[in-house]
Amino acid sequence: MERSEGFGERLLGALLDRAQQVPPQLVAALIAEEAARLGGRDVCILLQDYGQRYLRPLPGRGLAAGEPEPVDGSAAGRAFLRMTVVEEQRDDGVRMYLPLMDGGNEAGVLALTLDTVDADDRRLLRQLASLAASMLGAKNAYTDQFLQARRSAPMSLSAEIQWALLPPMTMITPQVALAGILEPAYDVAGDSFDYAVNGNVLHLAVIDAMGHGLNAAMLATLAIGAYRHARRANVGLADLYGLMDAAIEKQFGPDQFVTAQMMRLDIATGHLQWVNAGHPAPLLIRDHRVVQALESPGTLPVGFGGATPVISERELRCEDRVLFFTDGAVEEHKPGGEQFGMEHLIDLVERAGQVGEGVQQMVRGLSHSLARARGGVTTDDTTLFLVEWRGGSVGQFAAVAL
């Protein structure tokens, strides 16, 4: 079959045109059909499950059925974690695993088998995987099919509400990389986070609403909504805290509150500002070691009403990482036992941050190490959110792209 650049453009262009006309639940079948045109068989679209432990097959016409692939210890998992193409030689041909990257977020893996693979095949399949990821992301809001495929366990109503609030769990750009994870994935209630990159500024909030269950989820929903509303009004950190505080105090009164950290990072200079309203101090990681906890004067949790926030500042170096986390990461303990503790967490952070690991690998490995170290006991929500500053302005990279 022809493998010229022009052939690829025609094939992918036709796929994009057809995707505009089919119902959202048939997009996966369309991707499988186009992969078959390239000689692929046993086509499978594997989506990351909510707990970040498995890659689960998306059902659909033309897609191969099968069991979930573990992220750890599988070829599909290697492609996913390393964000690179993995080829596996088999008796019946070459099994290829291509990461589904939608911008800076990775949704899963496209897997298929070909008789043989050459440079043109690799080029076309990378382009197909990129387009497929964008199509799945665009159609995700119109169907439950993709969300249902990602579930490895029943989900509570509070978790359903929280996951609907969340932005993509990973964002990788030339200037900054970030990744988050929530536990327990299928029963989370009060923990949440949100972020956005506006110009040269990364905005981030990590929150923990008091209580458990549905009430905590509703409180967290208001907190995230108020955060986004204030952030989009382009106010500073002090006013942002004040607007969130007023919204929660007015709706829930002073008996219910949200602990939070709100952060602004200038991705051109590395200048970090944050307000810590009741969370453990974030950890500064440099050269794969925790160099210090970013201790700062505390501010009252959001919702008490009328507090004046204290803004802390720090200059980051290129490739510095900052780990934000909620108290569930350090306060978990078995009945009658000691709390997990900050020293134990730091030890796991340093063991998780191996050379060459990206932010997604590190935060996922840390979360699962925490779960193992605690014997699977989880009585409180835990959020981990890792930010790596890489430097450079938006304008600089835009000029290179043009």
C-alpha positions as CSV (number, residue, x, y, z in Angstrom):
1,M,0.0,0.0,0.0
2,E,1.2,3.5,-0.7
3,R,2.8,5.2,2.2
4,S,3.7,8.6,0.8
5,E,3.3,11.9,2.7
6,G,0.4,12.7,0.4
7,F,-1.3,9.4,1.1
8,G,-1.1,10.1,4.8
9,E,-2.6,13.6,4.4
10,R,-5.5,12.2,2.3
11,L,-6.2,9.4,4.7
12,L,-6.1,11.5,7.9
13,G,-8.0,14.4,6.2
14,A,-10.7,11.9,5.2
15,L,-10.9,10.6,8.7
16,L,-11.3,14.1,10.1
17,D,-14.0,15.0,7.6
18,R,-15.9,11.8,8.4
19,A,-15.6,12.3,12.2
20,Q,-17.6,15.5,11.8
21,Q,-20.6,13.5,10.5
22,V,-20.7,10.4,12.7
23,P,-22.4,10.2,16.1
24,P,-19.9,10.5,19.0
25,Q,-20.4,6.8,20.1
26,L,-19.1,5.7,16.6
27,V,-15.9,7.7,16.5
28,A,-13.9,4.8,18.0
29,A,-15.2,2.5,15.3
30,L,-14.2,5.0,12.7
31,I,-10.6,5.1,14.1
32,A,-10.5,1.3,14.0
33,E,-11.6,1.4,10.3
34,E,-8.9,3.8,9.4
35,A,-6.2,1.8,11.2
36,A,-7.3,-1.2,9.2
37,R,-6.7,0.8,6.0
38,L,-3.1,1.0,7.1
39,G,-2.9,-2.7,7.4
40,G,-3.6,-2.8,11.1
41,R,-5.5,-5.7,12.7
42,D,-6.7,-6.5,16.3
43,V,-7.1,-2.8,16.8
44,C,-7.6,-1.8,20.4
45,I,-8.2,1.6,22.1
46,L,-7.0,1.4,25.7
47,L,-8.1,4.1,28.1
48,Q,-6.6,4.8,31.5
49,D,-8.8,3.9,34.4
50,Y,-9.6,6.3,37.2
51,G,-7.2,4.7,39.6
52,Q,-4.4,4.9,37.1
53,R,-3.7,1.1,37.5
54,Y,-5.1,-0.3,34.2
55,L,-5.6,0.5,30.6
56,R,-9.1,-0.6,29.8
57,P,-10.3,-1.6,26.3
58,L,-12.9,0.6,24.7
59,P,-15.7,-1.5,23.2
60,G,-17.0,-0.8,19.7
61,R,-17.4,-2.1,16.2
62,G,-14.1,-3.1,14.6
63,L,-12.3,-2.9,18.0
64,A,-10.7,-6.0,19.5
65,A,-12.2,-7.1,22.8
66,G,-9.9,-8.2,25.6
67,E,-8.9,-7.9,29.2
68,P,-7.6,-4.6,30.8
69,E,-3.8,-4.2,30.5
70,P,-2.0,-3.4,33.7
71,V,-0.1,-0.1,33.5
72,D,2.8,-1.7,35.4
73,G,4.6,-4.5,33.6
74,S,2.9,-4.4,30.2
75,A,4.0,-3.1,26.8
76,A,0.9,-0.9,26.6
77,G,1.8,0.4,30.1
78,R,5.3,1.3,28.9
79,A,4.0,3.2,26.0
80,F,1.6,5.0,28.3
81,L,4.0,5.9,31.1
82,R,6.9,6.8,28.8
83,M,4.7,8.6,26.2
84,T,6.5,6.8,23.4
85,V,5.8,4.2,20.8
86,V,6.5,0.6,21.9
87,E,6.9,-2.2,19.3
88,E,6.6,-5.9,20.3
89,Q,7.7,-8.6,17.9
90,R,5.3,-11.5,17.8
91,D,4.9,-14.6,15.7
92,D,2.0,-13.0,13.8
93,G,3.7,-9.7,13.2
94,V,4.6,-6.5,15.1
95,R,2.3,-5.3,17.9
96,M,2.5,-1.6,18.1
97,Y,1.4,0.6,21.1
98,L,1.0,4.3,20.4
99,P,0.3,6.8,23.2
100,L,-2.9,8.8,22.6
101,M,-1.7,12.4,23.3
102,D,-4.3,15.2,23.2
103,G,-2.2,18.3,23.5
104,G,-0.4,17.9,26.8
105,N,-2.8,15.2,28.2
106,E,-2.5,11.5,27.6
107,A,-5.8,9.6,27.4
108,G,-4.5,6.1,26.7
109,V,-2.9,3.9,24.1
110,L,-3.8,2.8,20.5
111,A,-2.7,-0.8,19.9
112,L,-2.7,-2.7,16.6
113,T,-0.7,-5.4,14.8
114,L,1.0,-5.2,11.4
115,D,2.8,-7.8,9.4
116,T,5.9,-5.6,9.1
117,V,6.7,-2.0,10.1
118,D,8.8,0.5,8.3
119,A,9.5,4.2,8.8
120,D,6.5,5.3,6.8
121,D,4.2,3.0,8.9
122,R,5.6,4.6,12.0
123,R,5.0,8.1,10.8
124,L,1.5,7.5,9.6
125,L,0.5,5.6,12.8
126,R,1.9,8.4,15.0
127,Q,-0.2,10.9,13.1
128,L,-3.2,8.6,13.3
129,A,-2.8,8.2,17.1
130,S,-2.5,12.0,17.5
131,L,-5.6,12.6,15.5
132,A,-7.5,9.8,17.3
133,A,-6.6,11.3,20.7
134,S,-8.0,14.7,19.6
135,M,-11.2,13.2,18.3
136,L,-11.8,11.1,21.4
137,G,-11.2,14.2,23.5
138,A,-13.6,16.3,21.4
139,K,-16.4,13.7,21.5
140,N,-16.0,12.9,25.2
141,A,-18.5,15.6,26.2
142,Y,-21.2,14.1,24.0
143,T,-21.3,10.4,25.2
144,D,-20.8,8.4,28.4
145,Q,-19.1,5.6,26.4
146,F,-15.6,6.7,27.1
147,L,-16.2,7.4,30.8
148,Q,-17.9,4.1,31.4
149,A,-15.0,2.2,29.7
150,R,-12.6,3.7,32.2
151,R,-14.3,2.3,35.3
152,S,-12.7,-0.6,37.1
153,A,-15.1,-0.4,40.0
154,P,-18.5,1.1,40.8
155,M,-18.3,4.9,41.4
156,S,-20.0,6.7,44.3
157,L,-22.2,9.7,43.6
158,S,-19.8,12.0,45.4
159,A,-16.9,10.8,43.2
160,E,-19.1,11.2,40.1
161,I,-19.5,14.9,41.0
162,Q,-15.8,15.4,41.7
163,W,-14.6,13.8,38.5
164,A,-17.0,15.9,36.5
165,L,-15.2,19.0,38.0
166,L,-11.7,18.0,37.2
167,P,-9.5,19.3,34.4
168,P,-7.2,16.8,32.6
169,M,-5.0,14.9,35.1
170,T,-1.8,15.7,33.2
171,M,-0.5,18.6,31.2
172,I,2.9,18.6,29.5
173,T,4.2,21.7,27.8
174,P,7.7,23.0,27.0
175,Q,7.5,25.5,29.9
176,V,5.8,23.5,32.6
177,A,4.6,20.0,33.3
178,L,2.1,18.9,35.9
179,A,0.2,15.9,37.0
180,G,-2.4,15.1,39.7
181,I,-4.0,12.0,41.2
182,L,-6.9,11.5,43.6
183,E,-7.5,8.6,46.0
184,P,-9.7,6.7,46.6
185,A,-10.5,7.2,42.9
186,Y,-14.0,5.7,43.0
187,D,-15.1,7.1,46.3
188,V,-13.4,10.5,46.6
189,A,-15.6,13.3,48.0
190,G,-14.0,16.4,49.4
191,D,-10.7,16.7,47.6
192,S,-10.3,18.4,44.2
193,F,-8.0,20.6,42.2
194,D,-8.1,22.9,39.2
195,Y,-5.5,24.7,37.0
196,A,-5.2,26.9,33.9
197,V,-2.4,28.5,32.0
198,N,-3.1,32.1,31.0
199,G,-0.3,33.8,29.2
200,N,2.8,33.3,31.2
201,V,1.1,32.3,34.4
202,L,0.1,28.9,35.6
203,H,-2.8,29.1,38.1
204,L,-3.4,26.1,40.5
205,A,-5.7,25.4,43.4
206,V,-5.8,22.2,45.5
207,I,-8.7,22.0,47.9
208,D,-10.0,19.7,50.7
209,A,-13.6,20.3,51.7
210,M,-14.4,19.3,55.3
211,G,-16.4,16.1,55.9
212,H,-17.1,13.1,53.8
213,G,-19.7,12.0,51.2
214,L,-22.1,14.0,49.3
215,N,-22.0,17.1,51.5
216,A,-18.2,17.4,51.0
217,A,-18.7,17.0,47.3
218,M,-21.2,19.9,47.2
219,L,-18.9,22.0,49.3
220,A,-15.9,21.2,47.0
221,T,-18.1,22.0,43.9
222,L,-18.8,25.5,45.2
223,A,-15.1,26.0,46.1
224,I,-13.9,25.1,42.6
225,G,-16.6,27.1,41.0
226,A,-15.7,30.2,43.1
227,Y,-12.0,29.7,42.3
228,R,-12.6,29.6,38.6
229,H,-14.9,32.6,38.7
230,A,-12.3,34.6,40.6
231,R,-9.4,33.4,38.5
232,R,-11.2,34.3,35.2
233,A,-11.8,37.8,36.6
234,N,-8.0,38.3,36.6
235,V,-7.8,39.1,40.3
236,G,-4.7,38.6,42.4
237,L,-4.2,35.9,45.0
238,A,-5.5,38.0,47.9
239,D,-8.7,38.9,46.2
240,L,-9.1,35.4,44.8
241,Y,-8.9,34.0,48.3
242,G,-11.4,36.7,49.5
243,L,-13.9,35.9,46.8
244,M,-13.8,32.1,47.5
245,D,-14.0,32.8,51.2
246,A,-17.1,35.0,50.8
247,A,-18.9,32.5,48.5
248,I,-18.5,29.6,50.9
249,E,-19.2,31.6,54.0
250,K,-22.4,33.0,52.5
251,Q,-23.7,29.6,51.3
252,F,-22.6,27.3,54.1
253,G,-21.9,29.5,57.0
254,P,-18.9,29.5,59.3
255,D,-19.4,25.9,60.5
256,Q,-18.2,24.4,57.2
257,F,-15.0,25.3,55.4
258,V,-12.4,24.3,52.8
259,T,-8.7,24.0,53.3
260,A,-6.8,25.0,50.2
261,Q,-3.7,26.1,48.5
262,M,-3.8,28.7,45.7
263,M,-0.7,29.2,43.6
264,R,0.5,31.3,40.7
265,L,3.7,30.4,38.8
266,D,5.3,32.7,36.3
267,I,6.4,30.1,33.8
268,A,8.8,32.6,32.1
269,T,10.7,33.5,35.3
270,G,10.0,30.7,37.8
271,H,8.5,33.2,40.3
272,L,6.1,31.2,42.6
273,Q,3.5,32.8,44.8
274,W,1.0,30.9,47.0
275,V,-1.5,31.1,49.8
276,N,-1.7,28.2,52.2
277,A,-5.1,28.0,53.8
278,G,-4.8,25.0,56.1
279,H,-2.8,22.5,54.0
280,P,0.6,20.8,54.8
281,A,3.5,22.7,53.4
282,P,4.3,21.8,49.7
283,L,7.6,20.0,49.1
284,L,10.4,21.5,46.9
285,I,12.1,18.7,44.9
286,R,15.5,19.4,43.3
287,D,17.7,16.8,41.6
288,H,15.3,14.1,42.8
289,R,15.7,15.0,46.4
290,V,13.3,16.9,48.7
291,V,15.4,20.0,49.6
292,Q,12.8,21.6,51.9
293,A,9.2,22.0,52.8
294,L,7.9,25.4,51.7
295,E,6.8,26.5,55.1
296,S,4.9,29.7,55.2
297,P,2.6,31.7,57.6
298,G,-0.8,30.1,57.6
299,T,-4.1,31.6,56.5
300,L,-7.5,30.5,57.8
301,P,-9.3,27.9,55.8
302,V,-11.6,29.2,53.1
303,G,-15.1,29.9,54.5
304,F,-14.5,31.3,58.0
305,G,-15.1,34.8,56.6
306,G,-13.0,37.9,56.5
307,A,-9.5,36.6,56.9
308,T,-6.6,38.4,55.3
309,P,-4.5,35.9,53.3
310,V,-0.7,35.7,53.6
311,I,1.0,35.5,50.3
312,S,4.4,33.6,50.2
313,E,6.9,33.8,47.4
314,R,9.8,31.7,46.1
315,E,12.1,31.7,43.0
316,L,12.3,28.3,41.4
317,R,15.2,26.9,39.4
318,C,14.8,25.2,36.1
319,E,13.6,21.6,36.5
320,D,12.5,22.2,40.1
321,R,9.4,20.3,41.1
322,V,6.9,21.3,43.8
323,L,4.6,18.7,45.3
324,F,1.2,19.9,46.7
325,F,-0.8,17.5,48.7
326,T,-3.8,17.3,51.1
327,D,-3.5,16.1,54.7
328,G,-4.7,12.6,53.8
329,A,-1.2,11.9,52.5
330,V,0.3,12.3,56.0
331,E,-2.5,11.8,58.5
332,E,-3.7,8.4,57.5
333,H,-3.3,5.7,60.2
334,K,-4.6,2.4,61.2
335,P,-6.9,2.4,64.3
336,G,-4.8,3.0,67.3
337,G,-1.7,3.4,65.3
338,E,0.6,6.4,64.5
339,Q,0.0,8.7,61.6
340,F,1.8,8.1,58.4
341,G,3.8,11.2,58.9
342,M,5.8,13.7,56.8
343,E,9.2,11.9,57.1
344,H,7.7,8.7,55.7
345,L,6.1,10.7,52.8
346,I,9.4,12.4,52.0
347,D,11.2,9.0,51.9
348,L,8.6,7.8,49.4
349,V,8.9,11.0,47.3
350,E,12.6,10.6,47.0
351,R,12.3,6.9,46.0
352,A,9.5,7.7,43.5
353,G,11.5,10.5,41.8
354,Q,13.9,8.3,39.8
355,V,16.1,9.8,37.1
356,G,14.2,10.2,33.8
357,E,10.7,9.8,35.3
358,G,8.1,12.3,34.1
359,V,5.7,14.0,36.4
360,Q,2.9,11.6,35.6
361,Q,5.1,8.6,36.4
362,M,6.3,10.1,39.6
363,V,2.9,11.2,41.0
364,R,1.3,7.9,40.0
365,G,4.1,5.8,41.5
366,L,4.0,7.9,44.7
367,S,0.3,7.5,45.1
368,H,0.5,3.7,44.7
369,S,3.5,3.5,47.0
370,L,1.5,5.4,49.6
371,A,-1.4,2.9,49.3
372,R,0.9,-0.1,49.7
373,A,2.8,1.4,52.6
374,R,-0.5,2.0,54.4
375,G,-1.7,-1.5,53.8
376,G,-4.5,-0.3,51.5
377,V,-6.1,1.6,54.3
378,T,-7.8,4.8,53.1
379,T,-10.1,6.7,55.5
380,D,-9.6,10.2,54.0
381,D,-9.3,11.6,50.5
382,T,-5.8,12.2,49.3
383,T,-4.7,14.5,46.5
384,L,-1.2,14.7,45.1
385,F,-0.3,17.4,42.5
386,L,3.1,17.8,41.1
387,V,4.4,20.8,39.1
388,E,7.7,20.9,37.3
389,W,9.0,24.3,36.0
390,R,11.0,24.0,32.8
391,G,11.4,27.7,31.9
392,G,10.8,29.8,28.8
393,S,8.0,32.1,27.8
394,V,4.9,31.4,25.7
395,G,6.1,33.9,23.1
396,Q,9.5,32.2,22.7
397,F,7.9,28.8,21.9
398,A,5.2,30.4,19.7
399,A,8.0,32.0,17.6
400,V,9.7,28.7,17.2
401,A,6.4,27.0,16.2
402,L,5.8,29.6,13.5
